[in-house]
């Protein structure tokens, strides 16, 4: 399955339990990487437009961890957590991503920030343990959160 929406490519890698997301931003890798790792900035852009992200823990360093919750209409609707395995400013971010409602579906996300001369291409490869988990991830509505979040990130970077 491949989806191209609002300049965002989201595709299932055939026969592999993984998803690839690619998007370009009108900002330098330093600026995009900071938006990806500074908790105050992350809370402003991550997720769908109708969701408020609250960062509980955010230690964006190699060996650090994070925990945040998603809120809608004053109620918590989701909870996420993970570990930062590699933080290499401003080129690479490797982390786990867990969703408490699906504790067996943790992914390993490898995110690269490629310098395009004033612009940045962000590529994320999310690896999970089964094709079933990958397909459930794609069917979860993640596309809306990714695309709408990136639109908010565009505005933040402008």
C-alpha positions as CSV (number, residue, x, y, z in Angstrom):
1,X,0.0,0.0,0.0
2,X,1.3,3.4,-1.0
3,X,-0.3,6.8,-0.1
4,X,0.8,10.1,-1.4
5,X,-1.0,13.0,0.4
6,X,-0.1,16.6,0.7
7,X,3.5,15.9,-0.3
8,X,3.8,13.1,2.2
9,X,4.7,9.6,1.0
10,X,3.5,6.7,3.3
11,X,4.2,3.3,2.0
12,X,4.2,-0.3,3.2
13,X,7.4,-2.0,2.1
14,X,6.2,-5.1,0.2
15,X,6.8,-8.4,2.0
16,X,8.5,-6.6,4.9
17,X,7.0,-5.6,8.2
18,X,7.8,-2.0,7.8
19,X,6.4,1.4,6.7
20,X,8.3,4.2,5.0
21,X,7.3,7.9,5.4
22,X,9.1,10.6,3.3
23,X,8.4,14.3,3.4
24,X,10.4,17.5,2.5
25,X,10.3,20.7,4.6
26,X,11.3,24.3,3.7
27,X,13.9,24.5,6.5
28,X,17.4,23.5,7.2
29,X,18.2,20.1,8.8
30,X,19.2,21.9,12.0
31,X,15.8,23.6,12.3
32,X,13.8,20.5,11.4
33,X,15.8,18.3,13.7
34,X,15.3,20.8,16.6
35,X,11.5,20.7,15.9
36,X,11.7,16.9,16.1
37,X,13.6,16.8,19.4
38,X,12.7,19.9,21.4
39,X,9.7,18.8,23.6
40,X,8.0,22.3,23.5
41,X,8.1,22.2,19.7
42,X,7.1,18.6,19.3
43,X,4.0,19.3,21.4
44,X,3.0,22.0,19.0
45,X,3.1,20.0,15.8
46,X,2.8,16.3,16.4
47,X,-0.5,14.6,15.6
48,X,-3.8,15.5,14.1
49,X,-5.0,19.1,14.2
50,X,-7.8,18.3,16.7
51,X,-5.5,16.7,19.2
52,X,-3.4,18.3,22.0
53,X,-0.2,16.6,22.8
54,X,1.1,16.7,26.3
55,X,4.7,15.8,26.9
56,X,5.2,14.0,30.2
57,X,8.8,13.0,29.8
58,X,11.2,13.9,27.0
59,X,14.9,13.2,27.1
60,X,16.0,13.4,23.5
61,X,19.6,12.0,23.8
62,X,21.1,8.7,23.1
63,X,19.8,6.4,25.9
64,X,17.0,8.8,26.8
65,X,13.3,8.1,26.8
66,X,9.9,9.8,26.2
67,X,6.3,9.6,27.2
68,X,3.4,11.7,26.0
69,X,-0.4,11.7,25.9
70,X,-2.9,12.8,23.3
71,X,-6.0,14.8,24.5
72,X,-9.2,15.7,22.8
73,X,-12.1,17.7,24.3
74,X,-10.4,17.5,27.7
75,X,-10.1,13.7,27.7
76,X,-7.0,11.6,27.2
77,X,-7.4,9.5,24.1
78,X,-4.0,7.9,23.6
79,X,-0.7,7.4,25.3
80,X,2.7,6.8,23.7
81,X,6.2,6.0,25.0
82,X,9.6,4.9,23.8
83,X,13.4,5.2,24.0
84,X,15.9,7.2,22.0
85,X,18.6,4.7,20.8
86,X,20.6,7.2,18.8
87,X,20.4,11.0,18.6
88,X,22.9,12.3,16.0
89,X,22.2,16.0,15.5
90,X,21.0,17.0,12.8
91,X,21.3,13.8,10.7
92,X,19.7,10.8,12.4
93,X,17.3,9.8,15.1
94,X,16.6,6.2,16.1
95,X,13.9,5.4,18.6
96,X,11.3,2.9,19.6
97,X,7.6,3.9,19.4
98,X,5.0,2.3,21.6
99,X,1.3,2.8,22.0
100,X,-0.1,1.6,25.3
101,X,-3.4,0.3,23.7
102,X,-1.2,-2.0,21.5
103,X,1.7,-3.0,23.8
104,X,2.8,-5.8,21.5
105,X,3.2,-3.5,18.5
106,X,6.3,-1.5,19.3
107,X,8.2,-0.2,16.3
108,X,11.8,0.7,15.8
109,X,11.9,4.0,13.9
110,X,14.9,5.2,11.9
111,X,14.6,8.8,10.9
112,X,17.1,10.6,8.7
113,X,17.3,14.3,7.9
114,X,18.9,14.9,4.4
115,X,20.1,18.4,3.6
116,X,18.7,19.6,0.2
117,X,20.4,23.0,0.3
118,X,18.1,25.0,2.6
119,X,15.4,22.3,2.5
120,X,15.3,19.0,4.4
121,X,14.0,15.6,3.3
122,X,12.9,13.6,6.3
123,X,12.7,9.8,5.8
124,X,11.4,7.5,8.4
125,X,11.6,3.7,8.3
126,X,9.3,2.1,10.9
127,X,10.1,-1.6,11.6
128,X,7.6,-3.9,13.4
129,X,7.7,-7.6,14.0
130,X,4.9,-8.9,11.7
131,X,3.1,-8.0,8.5
132,X,-0.1,-8.1,10.6
133,X,1.2,-5.4,12.9
134,X,2.3,-3.3,10.0
135,X,-1.1,-3.5,8.3
136,X,-2.9,-2.7,11.6
137,X,-0.6,0.4,12.0
138,X,-1.6,1.6,8.5
139,X,-5.3,1.0,9.2
140,X,-5.1,2.8,12.6
141,X,-5.6,6.3,11.1
142,X,-1.9,7.1,11.4
143,X,-2.0,8.7,8.0
144,X,-4.2,11.5,9.3
145,X,-2.0,12.2,12.3
146,X,1.2,12.2,10.1
147,X,-0.2,14.4,7.3
148,X,-1.9,16.9,9.6
149,X,1.0,17.0,12.0
150,X,3.4,17.8,9.1
151,X,1.1,20.6,8.0
152,X,1.4,22.0,11.5
153,X,5.2,21.5,11.3
154,X,5.3,23.5,8.1
155,X,3.6,26.4,9.8
156,X,6.0,26.1,12.8
157,X,9.0,26.1,10.6
158,X,7.9,29.1,8.5
